[in-house]
Structure formats: structure tokens, C-alpha cells
Amino acid sequence: MITLSWLLVIALAGGVLALVDGIWRLRARGGSTVVGVIEVIVAALFLLSLFLPNIPFGSIVLGVATLIALVLALFIGGRTGRGLTVAALVVVAIWLVLVNHWLVIPGVN
């Protein structure tokens, strides 16, 4: 059974934004497909790790990998917009800060 919490909602939002951004990079005409493929794979594994316990890496490691893939996508760029990439980057970074208890907000973590 899955317990709905604010951390899960934040992680889902970041993972879905990263997945959509990766798909848009793959579909873009002049985009970098290697970064898009890496971003889609890492974001999909990150989303799966939130629900399945037997993913080889934990959700924190995959969150960091998603964050690195988003930073690479932001700097390598292409013809896709940067708004979705920045939004996914911010949400995943907020999730990482909250899940590691680097910032404690009562009621959230």
C-alpha cells in the first residue's frame, strides 16, 4: 500500500516533468537525442523507484542522476525550451533537500 505524502507528490511532479522534458528532447528536430534518451531512462527509473522496492538503485541515487541529467540538458540545450527543464530541475532539487532532511518543514518531511 502506498501512503500519499507531500514528499511523494513533489517527487512525482519532478519525475513527470523530467520525463516529459526528455520526451520533448527526443521529438525535437534539432535536439540532442543522447541527452534525451538518458533523461527519459533516468526519469523513468526514478519514477519506478518510488513505487517498486526492488529497483537496483535507491530513489535518492536516481534523484541525483535525474538532477545531473537535467543540468546536462540545460547546458547542452538544443531547440527545445528551457522552462520545463528549469521547472523539473527546481522540483527535483527541492525533493532532494527535503528527503535528506537538510531542511525540515513540519508537515512535509
C-alpha positions as CSV (number, residue, x, y, z in Angstrom):
1,M,0.0,0.0,0.0
2,I,1.3,3.4,-0.9
3,T,1.0,6.3,1.5
4,L,0.3,9.6,-0.1
5,S,2.6,12.3,1.3
6,W,3.9,15.7,0.3
7,L,7.3,14.2,-0.5
8,L,5.8,11.6,-2.8
9,V,3.8,14.3,-4.6
10,I,6.9,16.5,-5.0
11,A,8.9,13.5,-6.3
12,L,6.1,12.5,-8.7
13,A,5.9,16.1,-10.1
14,G,9.7,16.3,-10.6
15,G,9.9,12.9,-12.2
16,V,7.0,13.5,-14.6
17,L,8.4,16.9,-15.6
18,A,11.8,15.4,-16.3
19,L,10.2,12.5,-18.3
20,V,8.1,14.9,-20.4
21,D,11.2,17.1,-20.9
22,G,13.2,14.1,-22.1
23,I,10.4,13.1,-24.5
24,W,10.2,16.6,-25.9
25,R,14.0,16.5,-26.4
26,L,13.7,13.2,-28.3
27,R,10.9,14.6,-30.5
28,A,12.7,17.9,-31.2
29,R,14.1,18.3,-34.7
30,G,17.4,19.8,-33.8
31,G,17.7,18.5,-30.2
32,S,20.3,16.3,-28.7
33,T,18.9,12.8,-28.7
34,V,21.6,11.3,-26.5
35,V,20.7,13.6,-23.6
36,G,17.0,13.0,-24.3
37,V,17.5,9.2,-24.1
38,I,19.5,9.4,-20.9
39,E,16.9,11.8,-19.4
40,V,14.0,9.5,-20.3
41,I,15.7,6.4,-18.9
42,V,16.8,8.0,-15.6
43,A,13.5,9.8,-15.1
44,A,11.5,6.6,-15.7
45,L,13.7,4.6,-13.3
46,F,13.3,7.4,-10.7
47,L,9.5,7.2,-11.0
48,L,9.6,3.4,-10.8
49,S,11.8,3.6,-7.7
50,L,9.2,5.5,-5.8
51,F,6.7,2.6,-6.1
52,L,8.8,-0.6,-6.6
53,P,11.2,-1.6,-3.8
54,N,13.5,-3.8,-6.0
55,I,14.9,-1.1,-8.3
56,P,18.7,-1.6,-8.2
57,F,19.5,1.9,-7.1
58,G,17.5,3.8,-4.5
59,S,15.3,6.8,-5.2
60,I,17.9,9.2,-3.8
61,V,20.6,8.0,-6.1
62,L,18.2,8.1,-9.1
63,G,17.1,11.6,-8.0
64,V,20.7,12.8,-8.1
65,A,21.1,11.1,-11.5
66,T,18.0,12.9,-12.7
67,L,19.3,16.2,-11.4
68,I,22.6,15.7,-13.3
69,A,20.7,14.7,-16.5
70,L,18.6,17.8,-16.2
71,V,21.6,20.1,-15.7
72,L,23.3,18.5,-18.7
73,A,20.1,19.0,-20.7
74,L,20.0,22.7,-19.6
75,F,23.6,23.4,-20.7
76,I,23.7,21.3,-23.8
77,G,20.4,22.7,-24.9
78,G,19.1,22.3,-28.4
79,R,15.9,23.8,-29.9
80,T,13.7,22.9,-27.0
81,G,12.6,25.4,-24.5
82,R,14.3,25.7,-21.1
83,G,11.2,26.4,-19.0
84,L,10.3,22.8,-18.4
85,T,13.9,21.8,-17.8
86,V,14.3,24.5,-15.1
87,A,10.9,23.6,-13.5
88,A,11.9,19.9,-13.3
89,L,15.3,20.9,-12.0
90,V,13.9,23.0,-9.2
91,V,11.3,20.4,-8.2
92,V,13.8,17.5,-8.1
93,A,16.3,19.7,-6.2
94,I,13.6,20.6,-3.6
95,W,12.7,17.0,-3.2
96,L,16.4,16.0,-2.6
97,V,16.8,18.8,0.0
98,L,13.6,17.7,1.8
99,V,14.2,14.0,1.7
100,N,17.7,14.2,3.1
101,H,16.4,16.4,6.0
102,W,18.7,19.2,5.1
103,L,15.7,21.5,5.6
104,V,13.0,20.4,7.9
105,I,9.5,21.7,7.3
106,P,6.9,20.4,9.8
107,G,4.1,18.6,7.9
108,V,6.2,18.0,4.8
109,N,9.0,15.7,6.0
